[in-house]
Amino acid sequence: MGAVKPKKHLGQHFLEDMQIADRIVESMSLHGGYKEVLEIGPGMGVLTERLIKRSDIHTKVVEIDKESVVYLHEVLKLDKEQIISGDFLKLRLDEIAPNPLGIIGNFPYNISSQIFFKVLDYKDQITEVVGMIQKEVAERIASPAGKKTNGILTILLGAYYDIEYLFTVPPEVFNPPPKVDSAVIALRRNDRKELEVNPKLFKQIVKMGFNNRRKTLRNCLKSILPTEWMAEHEVFTKRAEQLDVDGFIELTRMIEEYKKENNIQ
């Protein structure tokens, strides 16, 4: 079988630099002691080829492109048990790999954020992620507190993972070349088991804060909290980007206590 044709509607950009492929696979530290690895969107298998040679892990791939599935089976000789033909965003990861799991991949830019939200749904199972994504998104996710590049995923992922920006990847090493730089980041599960606040409320507050990131938290949250109460607390004069994970946890705790005192659901 010949080469797989990259498909624009799937956001496919196939990595052709073998040294970068080596670096990505070598970046997996097996943090958390996982043995099962799931690669998202292997395409023509440049990472897969390296993963299946490792004796310390068992690799499965999930691929939505049927042409790639055939290629992986016929050329790389992956068996049916190793190839999951389908959409990663629709998978039940606890059924596929009930043990601790590592995620790796050259993630399609158009769904990279959705992939990370999916990771959060399985944060107690996924102990490490090594992914290549758009550089701008990588910088936002790995951004330290107080930076204007902070975003929703900076806080939500940072609550459960230690995040490291590993290295930048230029467009010319892909076929076809994307219009932007890429970057590889690593997420490694931290020691936080629970937030000690309502996780749904925490997520809501983070999202509302960053959805109007130029406004103060008082303006962002005025639809769910009285302005006179917020005026009593300095934190609401800040913008979302000025708070770190612990800051948002404390803010959520304050709001929980206010709702409890006033019998607000």
C-alpha positions in Angstrom: 0.0 0.0 0.0 1.3 3.5 -0.9 1.3 6.6 1.3 -1.9 7.9 2.9 -3.1 11.2 1.5 -3.5 13.8 4.3 -7.1 14.9 4.6 -7.8 18.6 5.3 -11.2 18.0 6.9 -9.5 15.7 9.5 -6.8 18.3 10.2 -4.1 15.8 9.2 -0.5 17.0 9.0 1.9 14.1 8.9 5.2 14.5 10.7 8.2 13.6 8.4 11.1 14.4 10.7 12.3 11.2 12.3 14.4 13.0 15.0 11.4 14.9 16.2 9.4 11.7 16.2 12.1 10.1 18.4 12.0 13.1 20.8 8.3 12.9 21.2 8.3 9.2 22.0 11.3 9.6 24.3 9.4 12.3 26.2 7.1 9.7 27.7 8.4 9.3 31.2 5.8 6.6 32.2 4.8 8.9 35.1 2.4 7.1 37.3 3.6 3.7 36.3 1.3 3.1 33.4 2.0 0.4 30.8 -0.9 1.1 28.5 -0.4 3.8 25.8 -3.1 5.2 23.5 -1.9 7.1 20.5 -4.5 9.6 19.0 -4.5 10.0 15.2 -1.4 8.0 14.2 -1.9 8.7 10.5 1.0 6.9 8.8 2.4 5.7 12.1 5.6 7.7 12.5 5.1 7.7 16.3 3.5 4.3 16.2 6.5 2.7 14.7 8.6 3.8 17.6 6.0 3.0 20.3 5.5 -0.6 19.2 9.2 -1.3 19.4 9.2 -0.4 23.2 9.0 -3.5 25.4 8.0 -1.5 28.5 4.6 -0.4 27.1 1.6 -1.9 25.2 0.4 0.5 22.5 -3.1 0.9 21.0 -4.0 3.5 18.4 -7.3 5.3 17.7 -7.8 6.5 14.2 -10.8 7.9 12.5 -9.4 7.8 8.9 -10.2 4.5 7.4 -7.3 4.8 4.9 -4.9 5.2 7.7 -6.4 2.2 9.5 -5.7 0.0 6.5 -2.2 1.4 6.2 -1.4 0.7 9.9 -2.7 -2.8 9.6 -1.1 -3.7 6.2 2.2 -1.8 6.5 3.0 -1.6 10.2 1.3 -4.9 10.8 -0.8 -3.8 13.8 -3.4 -6.4 14.6 -7.1 -5.7 15.2 -6.7 -5.5 18.9 -4.2 -2.7 18.6 -6.3 -0.5 16.2 -9.4 1.3 17.4 -11.2 2.6 14.3 -13.2 5.6 15.5 -13.4 9.0 17.1 -11.3 9.4 20.2 -13.8 12.0 21.5 -16.6 9.4 21.6 -14.6 6.6 23.3 -15.1 5.1 26.8 -11.5 5.0 27.9 -12.3 3.1 31.0 -13.6 0.2 28.8 -10.7 0.3 26.4 -7.9 0.4 29.0 -9.2 0.2 32.6 -5.7 0.6 34.1 -3.5 3.7 34.3 -3.0 5.1 30.8 -0.6 7.3 28.9 -1.8 9.4 25.9 0.4 10.5 23.0 -0.1 11.9 19.6 0.2 14.6 17.0 -3.2 16.0 17.8 -5.4 17.5 15.1 -5.4 21.3 15.7 -9.2 21.5 15.2 -10.0 19.2 18.2 -6.9 19.6 20.4 -8.9 21.5 23.1 -11.6 18.9 23.1 -9.0 16.2 23.5 -7.7 17.9 26.7 -11.3 18.3 28.1 -11.7 14.6 27.5 -8.4 14.0 29.4 -9.9 15.9 32.3 -12.9 13.5 32.3 -10.5 10.6 32.9 -7.9 12.4 35.0 -7.8 9.6 37.6 -6.9 7.1 34.8 -4.7 9.2 32.5 -1.4 9.8 34.3 0.6 11.3 31.4 -0.1 13.1 28.1 2.6 13.9 25.5 1.0 15.8 22.7 1.9 18.0 19.7 -0.5 20.9 19.2 -0.5 24.4 17.8 2.2 26.5 19.5 -0.2 29.2 20.5 -2.4 26.7 22.3 0.6 25.0 23.9 1.8 28.3 25.3 -1.6 29.1 26.7 -1.9 25.7 28.4 1.6 25.9 29.9 1.4 29.5 30.8 2.3 30.5 34.4 -0.3 32.3 36.5 -0.7 36.1 35.9 0.1 36.0 32.2 -2.2 37.3 29.6 -1.8 34.0 27.7 -3.7 32.2 30.5 -6.9 30.5 29.5 -9.6 28.0 30.6 -7.4 25.0 30.1 -4.5 26.6 31.9 -6.5 26.4 35.1 -8.6 23.3 34.6 -5.6 21.2 33.5 -3.3 22.8 36.0 -5.6 21.8 38.8 -4.7 18.1 38.2 -1.5 18.1 36.1 2.0 19.5 36.1 2.4 21.0 32.7 5.6 21.3 30.8 6.3 23.0 27.4 8.9 20.7 25.9 9.9 22.1 22.5 8.8 23.9 19.3 8.3 22.2 16.0 8.5 24.2 12.7 5.9 23.8 9.9 8.3 22.5 7.3 8.7 19.1 8.9 5.1 18.2 8.1 3.2 17.1 5.0 1.4 19.3 4.3 3.0 22.1 6.3 0.6 23.9 8.6 0.4 27.7 8.6 1.6 28.0 12.2 4.4 26.6 14.4 3.6 23.5 16.6 4.8 22.6 20.0 5.0 19.5 22.2 3.8 19.6 25.8 3.7 17.1 28.6 1.0 16.7 31.3 1.8 14.6 34.3 -0.8 13.9 37.0 -0.1 15.7 40.2 -1.0 14.7 43.8 -4.3 16.5 44.0 -7.1 13.9 44.3 -10.0 16.3 44.9 -10.5 20.0 44.6 -12.2 20.3 48.0 -14.8 22.4 46.3 -17.7 21.5 43.9 -15.9 20.7 40.6 -18.8 21.7 38.5 -19.0 25.1 40.1 -15.2 25.5 39.8 -15.4 24.7 36.1 -18.3 27.1 35.7 -16.4 30.0 37.4 -13.3 29.4 35.4 -15.2 29.3 32.1 -17.2 32.4 32.9 -14.1 34.3 34.0 -12.2 33.6 30.8 -15.1 34.0 28.4 -15.0 37.7 29.2 -11.3 37.8 29.9 -10.9 41.6 29.5 -13.5 42.3 32.1 -13.1 42.0 35.9 -14.5 38.9 37.6 -17.3 41.1 39.1 -18.5 41.9 35.6 -18.0 38.3 34.4 -20.0 36.8 37.3 -22.8 39.4 37.8 -25.3 37.1 36.2 -25.0 34.6 39.0 -23.9 36.7 42.0 -25.1 40.0 43.4 -22.8 43.0 42.7 -23.2 44.4 46.2 -21.7 41.2 47.7 -18.9 41.0 45.2 -18.1 44.7 45.9 -17.1 43.6 49.5 -14.3 41.3 48.2 -11.2 42.5 46.4 -10.8 39.4 44.4 -13.7 40.4 42.1 -11.8 43.5 41.0 -9.2 41.2 39.3 -9.4 39.6 35.9 -9.4 35.8 35.4 -5.8 35.8 34.1 -4.6 37.2 37.4 -5.7 34.1 39.4 -3.8 30.8 39.5 -5.4 27.4 40.3 -5.4 27.9 44.1 -6.9 31.4 43.5 -9.8 29.9 41.6 -10.3 27.2 44.2 -10.5 29.8 46.9 -12.8 31.9 44.8 -15.1 28.9 44.3 -15.0 28.2 48.1 -16.1 31.8 48.8 -19.0 31.5 46.3 -20.0 28.1 47.8 -20.2 29.5 51.3 -22.2 32.5 50.1 -24.7 30.2 48.3 -25.0 28.0 51.4 -25.6 30.9 53.7 -28.3 32.3 51.5 -29.9 28.9 50.5 -29.0 29.4 46.8 -28.7 26.3 44.7 
